[in-house]
Amino acid sequence: MGSVRIPFFILAAVTMVLIVAFELSTMAFLRNAVSAGESAPGLGGPYLALVDGILLYSVILMSLGHFRFKALTARIASVVTLILSFLGIIGSFLMILAAFFFIILMVGLLLAVPFGTLAYFAAFGSFPKTTALAALSFIMMLKLFFLVMLALAHPGYLKNKGLIVLVALSLLATWLTSFLIALPPGFLSSITDAVGALITAIIAFIGLIMMFVTSIIAVYR
């Protein structure tokens, strides 16, 4: 593919690490806010770590091509990918179930007039739109920066169809989550945020299944 500009590739990889770390930190913040009885930023941000985790792993695999013993590292990577994708399938499936039941719970409470509705407004009615949208905007900015750094590292990366599909899905999931949070009235944002999280988890689940199948073929060969 030609010479790769290593500094730009390192910047792209570090940016991807920061993206996933930030998304996982919102998950920790969500857990702490719930335990403290405060308003939490929702599931949409943390669930993005599923899709972006796959993208980060792909960048790690790409980085292995810059080291010696490519054949050996490729074989080890195939086995590691098989194991991680299998575990990821289980984890993403459980997260799909969690998001789905969370949506059912919120919708059920909202429609159970009057006491269920009152309980919904008490627990989920004050969704912090501004905080969630600011965090998602920052994540989107980092993703665009990652894409630019990747292109500067080598234009050939933009011809990698699998990588570009992952980047496109990552950007789509981020935009869709932001859109679903911003679109409805504030008291419904908790529900639409969970819908965005559910869609993101489904995207990751499908991607992990494809990785698992591909890794099986690679290990067999």
N, C-alpha and C positions, 0 to 999 in steps of 0.2 A: 504493500500500500504506500510505500515511500516513508520518508522521514517524518516522525511524529515530534511535534514541539512539546517536549516533556513538561516544561513549566506550566503551559496552558492546560495540559492534561491533568497535572497535579491539582491545579486550581479547580478544574471541573470536578475531580474526585472529592476534594475537600468540601466543595460546595454541596455535593450530594450527601456527604456525611452530615453536614450541618443541617440540611433539610430534614433528614430522617431524625436526627437528634432533637431538633426543634419540635417536630410532630410528636415524638415520644414524650417530650417534656410537657406538652399540652395534655397528654394522657395522665401524667403524674399530677399536674395541676387540677385536672378534672376530678381525680380521686380525692385529692386534698380538699378541694372546694366542697365536694359532696359531704365529706366527713365533718367539715366545719360548718355545714349548713348555709354556705354561701352560694351565689349564682355561679354555675360552671359554664365553660364555653362550648359545651356540647360534644357529640361524638364525631362530627364530621372531620375535624382536624386530626385527632388521633388515628382515625381509621385510614387516613391518607398514607400513614406509615406502611400499610400493607402493600400498596401499589409501589410506593417509592422505595420500599425495602427490596422489591424485585429489581427495580432500576439500579439501585446501589450495588446489588450483587452482580448485575450484568457489567457494571463499570469495573468492579473488582476482577471479574473474569477477563475483561479487556486488558487490565493492567498486567495480568500474568503473561501476556504476549510480549512484554518488554523485558522479561527475564530469560535467563538461559534454561536449558532443559525443557523446551516447550512441550515435547511429546510426553514427558513424565508428568508435568504439571497439568496437562490436558486430561490425562487419565485420572489423576487424583481429583481434579475439578469435577469430572463426570460423576464420580462416586459421591462426592460431597454434595453436588447439586441434587442427586437422587434422594439423599437423606433429608436435606433441608427442604426440598420441595414437598416431600411426603409430610413432614412435620408442618409445613406451611399450609398444606391443604386441610389438615385437621384443624389447625388454629383458625384459619379464615372461615371454615365451615361453622365453627363454634361462634365466631364473631358475627356471622350472618344470622344465626339463630338469636343471639343476644340482641342485635339491632331490631330484628323482626318482632320479637316479643316486647321490646321496649316501645316500639311503635304501637302495637296492639294495646299495651297497657295505657299509653297516653291517650289514644283515640277513645278507648273504652271509658276512661275517666271523664274525658271532655264531654262525651255524649250521655253520661249517666247523670242527668239533671235530677235534683239540684246538688246533692252532696258530692257526687263524683266530680262534677264540674268545679265545685269549690276546691276540692282536693287537687285537681289538676292545676288550677290557677295558683294555689299555694305552693305547689312543688315545681311546676314547669312554666308558669305564666310569665315569669320575668327573665326571659332569655337575653343574655348580654350580647345583642347584635353587634354593637360597635367593637367590642373586644374580639369577637370571633372573626368578623370581617377584616379587622386590622391584621390579625394573625394570618389569615388566609392570603391577604394581599402581600404580606411579607414573604410567605412561602412561594407565591407565584413569582415574585420578583427574583428570588433565589433560583427558581427553576429556569427562568429565562436567562439569567446570568450563566447557569450551568450549560445551557444549550449554546450560548455564544462562545464560552471557553472551549467547549468540545469542538465547535467548528474551527476555532483558531488553532486548536491542537493539530487537527488535520481535517480538511474538507471531506475526506473519504468516509469519516464517521457518519456523515449525514446521508451516505448512500447505504448504510447498514439498515435494511428494512426492519429487522426485528427491534433494533435499538430505537429507531424513530417511532415505531408503533408504541413502544413502552413510554417514550417521552410524550407522545401525543395523548395517550391514555392518562398519564400523570397530570398533564395540563388540563385535560377535559374533566377529570375527577375534581381537581381543585376549583375550576371555574363553576362546575355544576353545584358543588357544595356551597360556594359563595352565593350563587344565584338562588338556590333553594332557601338559604337563610335570609337573603335580602328581600325576596319576593313577597312573602305573606305578611300580615300584621304580626307584631311582635309576640303576641301570645300564642301564635301557631308556629313560631320559628323552631321551637324544641322538636316538634313533630317533623317538619320538613328537613331539619338538620339530620335527624335520625334516618330519614329516607335517603338523604345524600350519603350517609355512612353505609347504609345497606347496599346501595348501588356500587359504592367503592369496593366493599368487601366482595361483592359478586364478581366485579372485574378482576380483582386479585385472585379469587378462587379459580376463575377460568384460566388466568395466566399461569398460575401454579400447576394446574393440571397439564397444561401444554409443556411446561418445563419438566414435569415429572415424566411425561411420555418421551420427550426428547432425550432426557438423561438415561432412560432405560435403553433406548436405541444406541446411545453413545457407549454405555457400559457393555452392552452386548457385542458391539463391534470391537 
